[in-house]
């Protein structure tokens, strides 16, 4: 694929239950690498499946990625009455502490069930698992979303979650590279600054990501790590993206930003997009569907470069059709495990 044919290095949202005429025209013009869905885009299974198909048609590619945040607990875009209410990932901690093998099986079943729901709608990427290590002093934005307070258990359960999603035909996204657990602010609302030393970061925060460096997709953290770059959050920092995520951690999957409309970042949206790509991110993520913001983001993006295209192709190649699956039996087994 030539650079001129490459998709725009962006994942974009839309404002409602189907794209507006203006959104359809923009998506057809810029051909983003993919899209992300939120609760505002969800009404019923049939409507979501139609929206997914229409977004891909707008981009002119049946293989355009469609992402969602379906973690369980307080971070979910699909829920009752049409979809089950899944527990937060932290709900598996007690079972894993008592019986690691049963804890792993519960996480695997839970991820496989989530993938079953998503694949039925045509959604092929879930922004899960968090590999952030829980810190008692950290902000509750991570809280019950985390698998644990030590890097070994986080890596173990994160790996199992990835396996469950992939078994169901859905790509996982490891987040938030290189670690959000120590942050004492919510990056949706303000810019967190982590002052831990490099050795501590490597031993704890970075370790689960190193263990899962072979993941096909990852998402950055809008967090400043003063020991690495005191001036710029990870998303905008070549020192973090190239020096830590690509080099120390060894992650060579498709790297997307966290949502660049979050308040941890400031300034012009075109500059946010441009600076993220210049730092080494492959793809810019813009979630809220705000028309003016989205047009500015698009203006700051470029086509996916050759390295990003190769990573996107590897991610697609990791998707395989799911084997036959008895969701009812799996759900009953998961409930038994969680009740034990």
N, C-alpha and C positions, 0 to 999 in steps of 0.2 A: 504494500500500500504506500503510495507516495504521500509526502507531507501535505500536498494540496487536497488529497482525498481523506486524510486523517480526520477523525471526529474532533470536535472541540474538547479540550482538556477540562471538562466540567461535568459535574452531576448537578442537575437543576430540579427544582420543585415547580409545582403549578398551584394556582390559588384555590381551586375548588374540585368538584366531583368529576369534572372533565375539563380539558384544556379550552380556554377561550379562543376566539378567532385569532387574536393577537399572539397568544402563546403558541398556537399551532404554527403560525407563520414564522415566529422567531425560531422555534425548534427545527422547522424544516430548513431554515436558512443556515443555522449554525451547526446543526447535527451534533448535539452533545454526546459524549460517551455514554451517558445514561441519565437516570432520573431517580429521585427519592420521593417516597410517599409519606404523608403524615395523616393524623386523624382527620384533618379537614378534607382529605381526599377520599374518605372512607364512609360508605353508606351501607352496602350490602355486598355479598360475594360476587354476584353477577356484575354489579356496577364496578367493583375494583378490577375484576378480570377484563372488563371492557376498557377501563381507563389504561391499564397496563398495555393492552394491545394497541390502543390509540396513540399512546406516547411513543411506542416503538415505531409505529407507522409514520408519525410526525418526523422522527429522526431518520427515517428511511432505512432502518436496519433492524431486522428481526432479532438480532443478538445484542441490541442495546441493553446494558445492565439496568435493572430496576431494583433499587435498594429500599429497605425499611429498617426502622429501629424497633425490633420486636424482641426485647430482652425478657419480659415478664415483670410482674410487680408494677411499680409506678412508671416504668418506661415501656409503653406498649402503644401501638397504633391500631391494632386489631383487638377487639374484646367482645364480651357478651353484648347482645344475644347470639351473634353469628359465629363467634370464635371463643374458645375457652379462655379463661383467666389463668395464665401461668404464674407461678410464684417468682419472686425475684431470685436472681442467681445466688444471692447470699443465703437463701433458705436451705441450700444444700450443705452448708457448713457443718451443722450439728451431726447430720448423718455421716458425713465424710470423716469427722473427728472420731465417731464411735466405730465406724466400719468403713474404711477407705474403699473397699471393693464395691460395697452397696452404694456408697456415695457416688462413685464413678458411674455406676450403672444408672442411677437416678438422673444424673446430669446428661448422660448419653440419651436416655429415653426422652427426657424433656426437650432436648435439642432436636431429636428426630421428629417429635410431634410438632414442634414449631415449624420445622422444614416442611412437613406434610401439609400444614395449613398454607404456607407461603407458595409452595410449588403448585398447588391447585389453582392459585390466582395468577400464575406466571411470574411471580416475584422470585428473583434468583440470587439476591444478596441480602444477608441479614447483618446489621452492624452489631455483632456479637461474636466473640466474648470480650468482656473487659479483662485485661491482664493487669489492671491497676492493683497494687498491693495496699490493703486497708491499713490506714494509720489512725490510731485513736485520736490524734490531734487534727486530723484532716477534716475538711468540710464534708458535710453529709451528702453532698451531691454524688459522692461515690457510695458510701454507706453500705446498704444492703444489696447493692449491685455487685459487690466484690465477692470473689470466691474465698478470700482469706487474708490473714495478716502476715503470712510468710510466703516468700516467692516460690517455694517448692510446691505447696498445695495449689497456689494460683496457676502455676504452669501445668500441673497435673490435670486439674479440672478444666482449664482452658483448652488443653489438647483434646480432652474427651468431648467437650462441647463442639469443637471444630469437626471432629469425626462424626458426631451425630448430625450436624447440619449437612455436611458433605454427603452422607449416606442418603439423605433425603433430597439431594439435588439442589442444594442451596450453598452458596459461597459464604464462609464466615469472614468477618473483618475484625482483626485484633486491634484493640484500642485501650488507652489513648497513648500512643507512642511519644516519648519513652517512659511515661508513667505519670498519672494524675493523683495517686493516692495521698501524697504528702501535701497537696495543695490545700491551703486554708481559706480559699475563696472559691465560689462557683463561677467557672469561666463563662457561663451564660450571662452573668451579671457584671463581672469585673475581671481584671487580669491577675491571676494568682502568681506569686513569686515564691519559689522554693529555694532556700538558702543552704540546703544540705551539701556537704562536700562530695566531690566526684567519687571517692572510694565508697561512700555510703550509697550513693545513687547506683553505682555499678553492682554492689552486693545485693541490693534489695529491689529498687524500682526497675532497673533495666533487665534484671535476671529473667523474669518470665518471658519477656520479649525475645531474649537471646534463645531461650528454650524453644520458642515457636517461630524462629526466624524464617522458617520455610513456608509460613502462611502466605496465601496468594494475595491477600489484601490487608491493608492496615490504615489506621487513621491517626493523625497527629493530635497532640494536646496543645491547647492555647495556654501554655504555662511557661513562665520564665524560669530557667535553671541558672542561677547566678554563677555557679562553678563552671559553666560551659559558655554561656553568652548572657551577660548581665543586662543587655539592652533590648533583646528581642525574644518574643515567645518562640517556642519550638517550631511552630508552623511557618514562621517567617525567618528562621535562622539557618543559614548554611552550616554553621558550626554544629548545630544539633542534628539537622537532617543528614548532612553528609558525614560529619565527624562522629556522631553517636548512632543514629538510626541505621544508616547504610554501612558504616565501618565497624564500630564497636559491637553493636547488636547483630549486624550482618543481615539485616532484613533487605531482601531484594524483590519483594512483592510490589504490587501496585499501591502506591502511597497517596491517599487522599487527605486533604485538610479536614479538620473538624469544620463545622458550619461557620463560614466566614462572616455571617451576620451576627454572631455572638458578640456580646459587649466587651469581651476580653480584648478584642481588636478594635482599633479606631482608625479614623481617616477614610479617605475615598475608597469606594468599593472596587473600582477598577485597579487602584493601587494595591489593595489587599490581595486581589487575585494575581496581579502581576508579580508582587513580591513573594507570594507563596510558591509560584512556579519557579521564580528565580532562586529561591532557597533550596530547591530540589524536590519539592512535591510533584507528583505526576499529574494530579487532578485536583481541581478546586471544587469544594462542596458548598452549594448555596441552597438553603432549605426552605425559607419561609414563603416563597412564591411572590414576594413583593415585586411588582412589575418594574419600578424604577431601579431598585437595587439589582435585580436580575439583569437588566440591560447594561448596567454599569459593570457588573461582574463579567458579562460576556465580552464587553469591550476590552477588558483587561486580560482576557484569556487568549491563548494561542492554540493552534491544533496540537493534538497529542504528538509528542516527539517520538523518535524511533525507539528509545529506551522504554518510554511509557507504553508504546504500542506493543512491544515485545512482552512487557509485564501483563498488559491486558489480555494478550493472546494466551499467555500461560495460565492466567486465571480462568479464562473460558475453557481451556483444555482440562482444567481440574473438575469441571462440572460433568457429572455422568448421570444418566437417568436412574432414578431410584428403583431399587428392587421392590417386589411386592411387600406390603406392610399392613399389618392388622392394627389400625390406630386404636380401636376399642380395647384390644388386649393390652397394648402398650400403655394406654392411659390407666387401665386398672392396675397394672403392675407398678406404674409410677406412684399411684395413690397409696398402694400397699407399702412401698418403700418409704415414702414420706411420713406415713403414719407409724412406722416401726421405731 
